[in-house]
Amino acid sequence: MSGAQTMSKSKTRAPDQTLEETNYLRHLAESQSHITVKLSNNEEYTGRIEFFDSSFIRLTRADAPNLFIYKHDIKYLYEVDN
């Protein structure tokens, strides 16, 4: 066997889920951290996560209506300074 075939058999596949997403969202919700959510269409919204489940997050905003954002529409999110 060649070296490439040997290496491919010894590598293990990464798990589909690590459950760290749930832990991180729980942390953000409990600490009431301000976050910015960037959607796949490049729109951005800032607020706090009030609730989340396997499909969406509820983003609470001070000066605008609250939003339910589907997770499959989120490109990424990050914490922002207050």
N, CA and C atoms as an extended XYZ file, in Angstrom:
246
Properties=species:S:1:pos:R:3:atomname:S:1:resname:S:1:resid:I:1 pbc="F F F"
N         0.839       -1.188        0.000 N   MET     1
C         0.000        0.000        0.000 CA  MET     1
C         0.872        1.234        0.000 C   MET     1
N         0.356        2.280       -0.614 N   SER     2
C         1.100        3.528       -0.628 CA  SER     2
C         0.890        4.257        0.694 C   SER     2
N         1.680        5.302        0.914 N   GLY     3
C         1.585        6.076        2.150 CA  GLY     3
C         0.243        6.768        2.291 C   GLY     3
N        -0.352        7.230        1.181 N   ALA     4
C        -1.643        7.909        1.249 CA  ALA     4
C        -2.743        6.968        1.704 C   ALA     4
N        -2.698        5.710        1.239 N   GLN     5
C        -3.717        4.750        1.642 CA  GLN     5
C        -3.568        4.389        3.118 C   GLN     5
N        -2.352        4.279        3.591 N   THR     6
C        -2.100        3.959        4.989 CA  THR     6
C        -2.598        5.078        5.888 C   THR     6
N        -2.333        6.340        5.510 N   MET     7
C        -2.744        7.480        6.332 CA  MET     7
C        -4.257        7.590        6.404 C   MET     7
N        -4.958        7.361        5.297 N   SER     8
C        -6.405        7.540        5.296 CA  SER     8
C        -7.090        6.524        6.199 C   SER     8
N        -6.528        5.339        6.354 N   LYS     9
C        -7.138        4.333        7.219 CA  LYS     9
C        -6.895        4.632        8.695 C   LYS     9
N        -5.829        5.336        9.027 N   SER    10
C        -5.515        5.587       10.424 CA  SER    10
C        -6.215        6.840       10.966 C   SER    10
N        -6.724        7.702       10.104 N   LYS    11
C        -7.401        8.911       10.562 CA  LYS    11
C        -8.822        8.577       10.984 C   LYS    11
N        -9.270        9.232       12.045 N   THR    12
C       -10.650        9.063       12.474 CA  THR    12
C       -11.457       10.269       12.018 C   THR    12
N       -12.706       10.038       11.772 N   ARG    13
C       -13.598       11.102       11.320 CA  ARG    13
C       -14.006       11.965       12.510 C   ARG    13
N       -14.059       13.265       12.291 N   ALA    14
C       -14.487       14.176       13.344 CA  ALA    14
C       -15.967       13.948       13.639 C   ALA    14
N       -16.371       14.140       14.885 N   PRO    15
C       -17.787       13.943       15.209 CA  PRO    15
C       -18.656       14.989       14.522 C   PRO    15
N       -19.889       14.614       14.187 N   ASP    16
C       -20.810       15.548       13.556 CA  ASP    16
C       -21.170       16.686       14.498 C   ASP    16
N       -21.308       16.393       15.779 N   GLN    17
C       -21.622       17.412       16.771 CA  GLN    17
C       -20.768       17.200       18.008 C   GLN    17
N       -20.289       18.317       18.564 N   THR    18
C       -19.514       18.247       19.797 CA  THR    18
C       -20.320       18.749       20.994 C   THR    18
N       -21.499       19.310       20.731 N   LEU    19
C       -22.372       19.900       21.741 CA  LEU    19
C       -21.801       21.186       22.332 C   LEU    19
N       -20.719       21.684       21.788 N   GLU    20
C       -20.151       22.938       22.282 CA  GLU    20
C       -21.003       24.136       21.869 C   GLU    20
N       -21.720       24.030       20.757 N   GLU    21
C       -22.606       25.119       20.341 CA  GLU    21
C       -23.631       25.400       21.432 C   GLU    21
N       -24.227       24.371       21.960 N   THR    22
C       -25.226       24.518       23.021 CA  THR    22
C       -24.615       25.147       24.259 C   THR    22
N       -23.439       24.705       24.648 N   ASN    23
C       -22.767       25.282       25.817 CA  ASN    23
C       -22.461       26.755       25.610 C   ASN    23
N       -21.992       27.109       24.419 N   TYR    24
C       -21.643       28.504       24.141 CA  TYR    24
C       -22.899       29.376       24.129 C   TYR    24
N       -23.960       28.936       23.485 N   LEU    25
C       -25.197       29.713       23.470 CA  LEU    25
C       -25.782       29.846       24.872 C   LEU    25
N       -25.699       28.791       25.669 N   ARG    26
C       -26.165       28.861       27.055 CA  ARG    26
C       -25.363       29.906       27.830 C   ARG    26
N       -24.050       29.898       27.645 N   HIS    27
C       -23.192       30.884       28.305 CA  HIS    27
C       -23.587       32.305       27.900 C   HIS    27
N       -23.789       32.527       26.604 N   LEU    28
C       -24.163       33.863       26.123 CA  LEU    28
C       -25.511       34.300       26.693 C   LEU    28
N       -26.459       33.380       26.763 N   ALA    29
C       -27.782       33.716       27.285 CA  ALA    29
C       -27.730       34.008       28.782 C   ALA    29
N       -27.038       33.178       29.538 N   GLU    30
C       -26.971       33.360       30.992 CA  GLU    30
C       -26.202       34.605       31.387 C   GLU    30
N       -25.149       34.927       30.645 N   SER    31
C       -24.343       36.104       30.975 CA  SER    31
C       -24.905       37.384       30.371 C   SER    31
N       -25.982       37.250       29.578 N   GLN    32
C       -26.609       38.401       28.922 CA  GLN    32
C       -25.597       39.216       28.119 C   GLN    32
N       -24.687       38.533       27.456 N   SER    33
C       -23.656       39.176       26.641 CA  SER    33
C       -24.284       39.804       25.407 C   SER    33
N       -23.780       40.981       25.044 N   HIS    34
C       -24.182       41.609       23.782 CA  HIS    34
C       -23.473       40.875       22.657 C   HIS    34
N       -24.231       40.514       21.635 N   ILE    35
C       -23.642       39.829       20.489 CA  ILE    35
C       -24.096       40.495       19.201 C   ILE    35
N       -23.338       40.278       18.161 N   THR    36
C       -23.749       40.644       16.809 CA  THR    36
C       -23.867       39.354       16.020 C   THR    36
N       -24.982       39.228       15.319 N   VAL    37
C       -25.242       38.062       14.487 CA  VAL    37
C       -25.146       38.511       13.032 C   VAL    37
N       -24.282       37.860       12.258 N   LYS    38
C       -24.191       38.137       10.830 CA  LYS    38
C       -24.867       36.995       10.090 C   LYS    38
N       -25.828       37.357        9.253 N   LEU    39
C       -26.580       36.364        8.508 CA  LEU    39
C       -25.896       36.036        7.193 C   LEU    39
N       -26.336       34.973        6.561 N   SER    40
C       -25.732       34.553        5.300 CA  SER    40
C       -25.968       35.572        4.183 C   SER    40
N       -26.968       36.456        4.330 N   ASN    41
C       -27.184       37.514        3.339 CA  ASN    41
C       -26.457       38.809        3.724 C   ASN    41
N       -25.561       38.726        4.719 N   ASN    42
C       -24.703       39.804        5.223 CA  ASN    42
C       -25.431       40.859        6.056 C   ASN    42
N       -26.693       40.663        6.389 N   GLU    43
C       -27.351       41.555        7.343 CA  GLU    43
C       -26.782       41.273        8.727 C   GLU    43
N       -26.711       42.322        9.565 N   GLU    44
C       -26.204       42.166       10.929 CA  GLU    44
C       -27.221       42.714       11.924 C   GLU    44
N       -27.343       42.013       13.051 N   TYR    45
C       -28.227       42.435       14.128 CA  TYR    45
C       -27.484       42.281       15.442 C   TYR    45
N       -27.679       43.257       16.339 N   THR    46
C       -27.019       43.232       17.638 CA  THR    46
C       -28.067       43.173       18.736 C   THR    46
N       -27.797       42.369       19.749 N   GLY    47
C       -28.695       42.240       20.876 CA  GLY    47
C       -28.180       41.185       21.833 C   GLY    47
N       -29.111       40.590       22.578 N   ARG    48
C       -28.770       39.543       23.541 CA  ARG    48
C       -29.614       38.308       23.253 C   ARG    48
N       -29.023       37.151       23.461 N   ILE    49
C       -29.771       35.912       23.270 CA  ILE    49
C       -30.648       35.711       24.500 C   ILE    49
N       -31.945       35.657       24.265 N   GLU    50
C       -32.889       35.419       25.357 CA  GLU    50
C       -33.261       33.944       25.435 C   GLU    50
N       -33.341       33.295       24.270 N   PHE    51
C       -33.761       31.899       24.204 CA  PHE    51
C       -33.162       31.281       22.950 C   PHE    51
N       -32.935       29.971       22.999 N   PHE    52
C       -32.487       29.261       21.802 CA  PHE    52
C       -32.944       27.817       21.897 C   PHE    52
N       -33.048       27.183       20.744 N   ASP    53
C       -33.267       25.742       20.708 CA  ASP    53
C       -32.492       25.186       19.525 C   ASP    53
N       -32.841       24.021       19.057 N   SER    54
C       -32.052       23.396       17.993 CA  SER    54
C       -32.214       24.079       16.645 C   SER    54
N       -33.255       24.907       16.476 N   SER    55
C       -33.526       25.516       15.176 CA  SER    55
C       -33.275       27.015       15.097 C   SER    55
N       -33.434       27.735       16.199 N   PHE    56
C       -33.348       29.194       16.131 CA  PHE    56
C       -32.844       29.789       17.434 C   PHE    56
N       -32.516       31.095       17.368 N   ILE    57
C       -32.222       31.878       18.567 CA  ILE    57
C       -33.205       33.046       18.608 C   ILE    57
N       -33.535       33.491       19.799 N   ARG    58
C       -34.339       34.697       19.963 CA  ARG    58
C       -33.376       35.794       20.381 C   ARG    58
N       -33.259       36.819       19.555 N   LEU    59
C       -32.371       37.939       19.811 CA  LEU    59
C       -33.199       39.097       20.339 C   LEU    59
N       -32.938       39.502       21.573 N   THR    60
C       -33.628       40.620       22.200 CA  THR    60
C       -32.824       41.882       21.958 C   THR    60
N       -33.501       42.898       21.418 N   ARG    61
C       -32.829       44.161       21.102 CA  ARG    61
C       -33.484       45.291       21.878 C   ARG    61
N       -32.686       46.262       22.303 N   ALA    62
C       -33.187       47.348       23.149 CA  ALA    62
C       -34.061       48.333       22.364 C   ALA    62
N       -33.624       48.752       21.207 N   ASP    63
C       -34.307       49.817       20.474 CA  ASP    63
C       -35.003       49.329       19.212 C   ASP    63
N       -35.290       48.050       19.147 N   ALA    64
C       -35.924       47.476       17.957 CA  ALA    64
C       -36.679       46.218       18.374 C   ALA    64
N       -37.543       45.735       17.500 N   PRO    65
C       -38.277       44.499       17.831 CA  PRO    65
C       -37.345       43.307       18.031 C   PRO    65
N       -37.765       42.390       18.880 N   ASN    66
C       -37.014       41.147       19.072 CA  ASN    66
C       -37.122       40.299       17.807 C   ASN    66
N       -36.121       39.458       17.587 N   LEU    67
C       -36.082       38.642       16.381 CA  LEU    67
C       -35.939       37.175       16.722 C   LEU    67
N       -36.605       36.334       15.965 N   PHE    68
C       -36.344       34.909       15.958 CA  PHE    68
C       -35.521       34.645       14.702 C   PHE    68
N       -34.305       34.145       14.869 N   ILE    69
C       -33.395       33.934       13.744 CA  ILE    69
C       -33.102       32.445       13.635 C   ILE    69
N       -33.400       31.891       12.475 N   TYR    70
C       -33.088       30.478       12.246 CA  TYR    70
C       -31.583       30.277       12.180 C   TYR    70
N       -31.104       29.231       12.819 N   LYS    71
C       -29.664       28.956       12.854 CA  LYS    71
C       -29.093       28.719       11.468 C   LYS    71
N       -29.867       28.120       10.563 N   HIS    72
C       -29.325       27.859        9.231 CA  HIS    72
C       -29.109       29.148        8.434 C   HIS    72
N       -29.652       30.283        8.907 N   ASP    73
C       -29.430       31.576        8.260 CA  ASP    73
C       -28.236       32.330        8.836 C   ASP    73
N       -27.654       31.832        9.923 N   ILE    74
C       -26.554       32.528       10.596 CA  ILE    74
C       -25.228       32.123        9.966 C   ILE    74
N       -24.479       33.153        9.537 N   LYS    75
C       -23.126       32.906        9.036 CA  LYS    75
C       -22.186       32.766       10.227 C   LYS    75
N       -22.253       33.715       11.154 N   TYR    76
C       -21.489       33.641       12.400 CA  TYR    76
C       -22.040       34.644       13.385 C   TYR    76
N       -21.627       34.530       14.644 N   LEU    77
C       -21.955       35.515       15.661 CA  LEU    77
C       -20.747       35.742       16.544 C   LEU    77
N       -20.724       36.919       17.169 N   TYR    78
C       -19.592       37.231       18.031 CA  TYR    78
C       -20.028       38.192       19.130 C   TYR    78
N       -19.300       38.147       20.228 N   GLU    79
C       -19.580       39.039       21.359 CA  GLU    79
C       -19.055       40.427       21.050 C   GLU    79
N       -19.781       41.440       21.515 N   VAL    80
C       -19.360       42.830       21.346 CA  VAL    80
C       -19.295       43.493       22.709 C   VAL    80
N       -18.516       44.559       22.813 N   ASP    81
C       -18.429       45.310       24.061 CA  ASP    81
C       -19.714       46.075       24.278 C   ASP    81
N       -20.107       46.219       25.540 N   ASN    82
C       -21.346       46.947       25.871 CA  ASN    82
C       -21.249       48.379       25.504 C   ASN    82
